[in-house]
Amino acid sequence: MNAMMRYRTAAFVLRCMDYGESDRIVTFYTEELGKLKGIAKGAKRSKKRFANALEPFSCLRIFFSRHRQDSLALIEGCDVLSHFPAIRADLEKTLIASYMVELTDQFTMEGKKNDALFQMLQVFLGFLNSETLVEGLLHFFEIRFLKVAGYGPALDRCIVCKTPVGGESRYMFVPQEGGIRCGSCCMTGNGVFPLSLGTIRTLTLGQELELAQLKRLPLSEQTIAESRAALTAFIRHLTGKDLKSWQVIQQIRRIESQRSNV
């Protein structure tokens, strides 16, 4: 029989579900091992080892053991590194944080480490917890996340004729092709989304700038609307569905919009 190997690592809670009367199955994104799924025995009853810890987007140091890399980990305990109380006290921030971890869950495989992705979660959730929510922050997270996860859309040139961006004022984003088409190569239909040159340049900067600089990057209403439509369609194309947390965000925004128009 293989000996149990013991580990400890920093981790974000991506999701969890009840299992039996007292256990929970938890999916983490860890600093050392990438995505990890484990069982926390007695988690629903424990007031010592797991009290208020196994909640989505909490940052923990987890202690676990397992026989093999492909086996379910046994979560033995954890220390809370950050519970992000300011996020949890604000509905919109909570929804955005939930979307960030759901996106991470959808685009990652178990056992595949990605230091840049872990650090990005750390930075963006930390900002969300400590700063006033900036319009457009979610779309900067999306565009940077897609790049780090290996799914970044081609925004630097036309995907057909390869002409670099800059010669035209408007392009069309084609989700199923993963990039933009120029005016000469554009196509029409319901599956394409217009992007102004300003929006393309803003999203490109969003992939590269430090978060402190992103906070000062102005976003027009046009850029926000174009980014939202294109990135939502692209993520839907990649995952084959609308993420549940994104659907909730849209529903809440519609309700708030209706209230403001009354």
Buried (B, 14 or more C-beta within 10 A) or exposed (E): EEEEEEBBBBBBBBBBEEBEEEBBBBBBBBBEBBBBBBBBBBBBEBEEBBEEBBBBBBBBBBBBBBBEEEBBBBBBBBEBBBBBEEBBEBEBBBBBBBBBBBBBBBBBEEEEBBEEBBEBBBBBBBBBBEEEBBEBBBBBBBBBBBBBBEEBBBBBBBBBEEBEBEEBEBBBBBBEBBBBBBEEBBEEEEBBBBBBBBBBBBBBBBBEBEBEEBBEBEBEEEBBEBBBBBBBBBBBBBEEEEBEBBEBBBEEEEEEEEEEEE
